[in-house]
Amino acid sequence: MSTISKVTLGFAVVFTVSTVAGVHLKQQYDRQRLREGVYRDIERQERKAENLRRLQEQAELSRILEAERQLQLAEQDGDTSKH
């Protein structure tokens, strides 16, 4: 076997092995990214639910505060009309 044939064969083997290894590593990376995407989606859904809960709490507190304010205004109007 000539030197050029050995070099060509060696290059082909190295190229093939590196290609297979590269594809394998890329697949592992892609699988990991998909898995992380699922976890990110779950976290995003949890944050969304928490934000919705907080928004509902704030709306309820605003409603209560407005009712108390209306009551205070009605009491003040009643006090000023007595004088």
KOLDO-110497 format. One record per atom (N, C-alpha, C): residue in one letter; x, y, z. Coordinates in steps of 0.05 Angstrom, whole numbers, padded with zeros to 5 digits, always signed. Example, Ala and Ser with C-alpha at 12.3 -4.5 7.8 and 13.67 -1.06 7.14 Angstrom:
BEGIN
A+00264-00114+00156;A+00246-00090+00156;A+00264-00066+00156;S+00257-00045+00142;S+00273-00021+00143;S+00258+00001+00157;
//
This chain:
BEGIN
M+00017-00023+00000;M+00000+00000+00000;M+00018+00025+00000;S+00012+00043-00017;S+00029+00067-00020;S+00023+00087+00003;T+00041+00105+00006;T+00038+00125+00028;T+00014+00143+00023;I+00009+00150-00002;I-00015+00166-00009;I-00040+00151-00002;S-00041+00126-00008;S-00065+00109-00001;S-00069+00108+00029;K-00047+00105+00044;K-00050+00104+00073;K-00059+00130+00084;V-00049+00152+00074;V-00058+00179+00083;V-00087+00183+00076;T-00095+00176+00052;T-00123+00179+00044;T-00141+00162+00061;L-00133+00137+00066;L-00149+00120+00083;L-00151+00131+00112;G-00129+00140+00122;G-00128+00152+00149;G-00146+00176+00150;F-00145+00194+00130;F-00162+00217+00129;F-00191+00209+00128;A-00198+00189+00111;A-00226+00180+00109;A-00236+00169+00135;V-00219+00154+00149;V-00227+00143+00175;V-00231+00165+00196;V-00212+00183+00197;V-00215+00206+00216;V-00239+00222+00210;F-00244+00228+00184;F-00267+00244+00176;F-00293+00230+00184;T-00295+00204+00178;T-00319+00188+00184;T-00324+00187+00214;V-00303+00181+00230;V-00306+00180+00259;V-00315+00207+00270;S-00302+00228+00261;S-00309+00255+00271;S-00337+00263+00263;T-00346+00255+00239;T-00373+00261+00230;T-00394+00246+00248;V-00389+00220+00253;V-00407+00204+00269;V-00408+00216+00298;A-00384+00223+00308;A-00383+00234+00335;A-00398+00261+00336;G-00394+00277+00316;G-00407+00303+00315;G-00437+00301+00314;V-00447+00283+00298;V-00476+00278+00296;V-00487+00268+00322;H-00472+00250+00335;H-00481+00239+00361;H-00482+00262+00382;L-00462+00278+00383;L-00461+00300+00403;L-00484+00320+00397;K-00489+00326+00371;K-00510+00344+00364;K-00537+00333+00372;Q-00541+00307+00368;Q-00567+00295+00377;Q-00570+00297+00407;Q-00549+00292+00422;Q-00550+00294+00451;Q-00557+00323+00459;Y-00544+00342+00446;Y-00549+00370+00452;Y-00578+00378+00446;D-00588+00368+00423;D-00616+00374+00415;D-00636+00362+00435;R-00631+00337+00444;R-00648+00324+00463;R-00649+00340+00490;Q-00625+00348+00498;Q-00623+00364+00523;Q-00638+00390+00521;R-00636+00403+00498;R-00650+00429+00494;R-00680+00424+00494;L-00690+00402+00482;L-00718+00396+00482;L-00728+00391+00511;R-00712+00376+00526;R-00719+00371+00554;R-00721+00397+00570;E-00701+00414+00566;E-00701+00440+00580;E-00724+00457+00572;G-00732+00455+00546;G-00755+00470+00536;G-00781+00462+00551;V-00784+00436+00556;V-00807+00426+00571;V-00807+00438+00599;Y-00784+00438+00612;Y-00782+00449+00639;Y-00788+00479+00639;R-00778+00493+00619;R-00783+00522+00617;R-00813+00527+00612;D-00826+00511+00596;D-00854+00514+00592;D-00870+00510+00618;I-00862+00489+00633;I-00876+00484+00658;I-00872+00508+00677;E-00848+00518+00679;E-00843+00541+00696;E-00859+00566+00687;R-00860+00569+00660;R-00875+00592+00649;R-00905+00589+00656;Q-00916+00565+00654;Q-00944+00561+00661;Q-00949+00566+00691;E-00930+00558+00708;E-00932+00563+00737;E-00931+00593+00743;R-00913+00607+00729;R-00912+00636+00733;R-00937+00650+00724;K-00948+00640+00702;K-00972+00652+00691;K-00996+00648+00710;A-00998+00623+00721;A-01019+00618+00741;A-01015+00635+00766;E-00991+00638+00775;E-00985+00655+00798;E-00992+00684+00793;N-00985+00694+00769;N-00991+00721+00762;N-01022+00725+00760;L-01036+00706+00750;L-01065+00707+00748;L-01077+00708+00776;R-01067+00691+00794;R-01077+00690+00821;R-01072+00717+00835;R-01048+00729+00831;R-01042+00755+00843;R-01060+00777+00831;L-01065+00775+00805;L-01083+00795+00792;L-01111+00793+00804;Q-01121+00769+00808;Q-01147+00765+00820;Q-01148+00776+00848;E-01127+00771+00863;E-01125+00781+00891;E-01126+00812+00890;Q-01110+00824+00872;Q-01109+00853+00871;Q-01137+00864+00863;A-01150+00851+00844;A-01177+00860+00836;A-01196+00859+00860;E-01194+00837+00875;E-01212+00834+00899;E-01205+00856+00920;L-01180+00860+00925;L-01172+00881+00944;L-01181+00909+00934;S-01179+00914+00908;S-01188+00939+00897;S-01218+00943+00901;R-01232+00921+00896;R-01261+00922+00900;R-01269+00928+00929;I-01255+00915+00948;I-01260+00919+00976;I-01253+00948+00984;L-01230+00957+00974;L-01221+00984+00980;L-01241+01005+00970;E-01250+01000+00946;E-01269+01019+00934;E-01296+01019+00950;A-01304+00996+00959;A-01329+00994+00975;A-01325+01009+01001;E-01302+01005+01014;E-01297+01019+01039;E-01295+01049+01035;R-01284+01057+01012;R-01282+01086+01006;R-01310+01098+01002;Q-01326+01083+00988;Q-01354+01092+00983;Q-01369+01095+01010;L-01364+01075+01027;L-01377+01076+01054;L-01368+01100+01070;Q-01342+01105+01069;Q-01331+01129+01083;Q-01343+01154+01072;L-01344+01156+01046;L-01356+01180+01033;L-01385+01184+01041;A-01400+01161+01042;A-01428+01163+01050;A-01430+01172+01079;E-01413+01162+01096;E-01413+01170+01124;E-01406+01200+01127;Q-01387+01209+01112;Q-01379+01237+01113;Q-01402+01255+01103;D-01415+01246+01082;D-01438+01262+01072;D-01460+01263+01093;G-01464+01241+01107;G-01484+01240+01128;G-01477+01259+01151;D-01451+01260+01158;D-01442+01277+01180;D-01444+01307+01173;T-01438+01314+01149;T-01439+01342+01141;T-01468+01352+01138;S-01487+01334+01131;S-01515+01343+01128;S-01528+01347+01155;K-01517+01335+01177;K-01528+01338+01204;K-01521+01365+01215;H-01500+01377+01206;H-01491+01403+01218;H-01505+01426+01206;
//
